[in-house]
Amino acid sequence: MSLLSYYPIHSPSQLKRFLDAYIPLIIYMLKEFNIYEEGLKGDHLGLQVLSADEFNQAHELISRFSTLTNAGEIHNRRNNIYRFREPVMSQGISVRGVEIFEPKPNANLRALKPGIEHLAFMVDDFDSYYEQCLNKGVPIDKMLTFDSGSKFFKTKLVNMVEVEFRNDFLGDRL
């Protein structure tokens, strides 16, 4: 049995069941770091697969209820962005799409976290929120700014939760 069978991407209802369990963990972590804000604007899920074959299988599954909006390559690996035909809602948070990425070339597959890697949120005042997180000691894995003006930062994996914060919706490119 492929690991892909365990990824919660076979239907919108399966994704919702996953989010019903995952979002409380995210909110708990954000509250523990004292950075939780009411009305978080959900954006997308990040899905790490372990091979080109899993990437192709995930594409087939997700395409059943979403539209491929960007077939790209980042760090010499495929990175596709999909927009759900209907956003998946859980606990007042709307998730509009999913980003699927292959492992980086020469990646240690044992070190990867296969499956849903992160949930991304758009924050209105990104720079202020980022500074707040730094001041509160939130463990940040990386922060990037793109030529387009898009910015994001991701927390380190803490208690099986990783969160991405953006200054725009990846979904705006959806």
N, C-alpha and C positions, 0 to 999 in steps of 0.2 A: 504494500500500500504506500502510495506516495505521500510525502509530507503535505503536499498540496491539498489532500483530502481534509487536513486539519485546519487549513486557513479558513477563516469565516467570510468567504467571498463567493459562496455559491448562489446566494440570493439576497435581495434587500432585507428580507425578514431575518435571515441568519446574521447579517451585518448588524441589524438592530439589536438582536439578542446579545451579540458580542458587545456592542456599545453600551447596552443597559448594564453590563458588568464592568466595563472598562472605564467609563466616564466617572463613576464614583471614586475609583482609584486615583484618577487624575485630579479630581476636585480635592480629595483628601490630601494629596501631595502638595497641591498649590496652597491649600490652607495651612499645612505644616510649614511651608516656606513663607507664609504670611504675604502671599502675592495673589491670592484669589480675588477676582473681581466679578460681581454679578453681571450677567448679560454677556458672557464671553461669546464671541462670534466664531462658531466652528467653521473650518474650511475644508480640510482634506485629511485622509488617512495616508500614511506611508506604509507600503508593503514591501518587505525585503524577501526576495526569493533566493534560492540557493543554486540555481543553474539556469542556463539558457532554455532548457526544456521546461522547467517550472515557470519561467517567464512566459513562454508561449502558451502553456496551459492556463496560467492566470489571465492572460489576455483573452483567451477564448471564454472563460467563465465570466469575467467582468463585462465583456462586450455584450453579453445577453441583456444587461440592464443599465448600460451606460454607453457613452459615445467617446471614442478616442479623440482627444482634442489636440494632443501634441505627442508625436513620436520622436523622442530626442535621444541624445547621447551625452552623458556627463561622466567625466573621469574614465573614458573608454569603456563604458558599459551602457546598455540600453536603459532608458528612463522614460516611461510613458505616463501621460497624464490623462485621466478619464473623468468625465462629468457624468454623475448619475442622472438618469432621466427624471427621477424624483429624488430630492434630497432625503437622506435617512435621518430621521429625528429621534433623539433620545434625551430625555430629561431637559428639554428646552434648548438643546444644542442641535443645530442643523449641520450635517456633514454633507457637503456638496459633491465630493469626488474622492478619487484615490490616485495615488502616485505609486507606480510599481517600478522597482529597480533591481537589476541584476547585481550579483556580487562584483566588486571591483576586480580587475585582473590580478591574479596572484593573491587574492584575499584568502585568509585562513578561514575556511568555511566553519570550522568548529567555534570560532570566536564570534560569528554572526548570530544575530537574533532573528531567526526566520519567522515570518508572519507579520502581523501588524507591528510596525516599529514605533510609530508615533502618531499622535493626533495633533493637527496644526490649528491654531487660532489666529485670527487677525485682531490686532489691538490698535485702537485709534491713535494713541500717542506713543508710537513705538519707541522713540528715543528715551522718553521719560520712563516708560515701563522697563526698558533694558537697564537703565541706570538704577532704578529701584531694585531690580533683581540683583545687580552687582552689589549694591549697598547692603542687601540682606543676605549675601553669601550664597545665593542660589548656585548650585554647581552647573555651570554652563559648559557644554561640550564644544560648541563653535558658534561663531557669529560671522555672517557674510553679507556684503553689500555688492549688488550687481550694477553694471553700467546703466541698466534700465531704471535704476532708482529703487528697485525691490531690495528689501532687507529681511533677514530672518536670523534668529538664534534658536538653538536647541539646548535643552537641558541634558545633562548626563543621564544615563539610565539609572534611576533610583527606584528601588522596590518594584522592578519590572515596568516602570512607567517612564516614558520619554515624551516630552512635549516640545512642540515647535511654535514659536511666536513670529508673526509676520507683520510687516507694515502695510501689506496689501493682500488681497485674496489670490492665492495661486489660481483659484477659480476664476479670477478676472481674465485669465488667459484661456479659460475653458470655453 
